[in-house]
Amino acid sequence: MTLKIPSIKMHNGVNIPIIGLGTAGNLESPDVNELKTAFRAAIDAGYRAFDTAAAYANEGIIGEFLEELFKEGNIKRSDIFITTKVGFLETNR
């Protein structure tokens, strides 16, 4: 069953889903199969927004999965929203 996820219109006219899948998992050693299974279930359920961060060490896994998904032809890149966080280094002043 595919859900209709509510969205909001951004200033550029693009509608972005207000609910997405967070991708934080085992930060020490991301489980490829677990993440791909979660992504597949989310896509099948209607999710199109995904939140990640470089600190999660899973961006490569997500990229590979999305590439596979796009090649299947059921989802286009323009259907997907990826959000991330910008990390910073704390410095002594």
Secondary structure, 3 states (H helix, E strand, C coil): CCCCCCEEECCCCCEEECCCEECCCCCCCCCHHHHHHHHHHHHHHCCCEEECCHHHCCHHHHHHHHHHHHHHCCCCHHHCEEECCCCCCCCCC
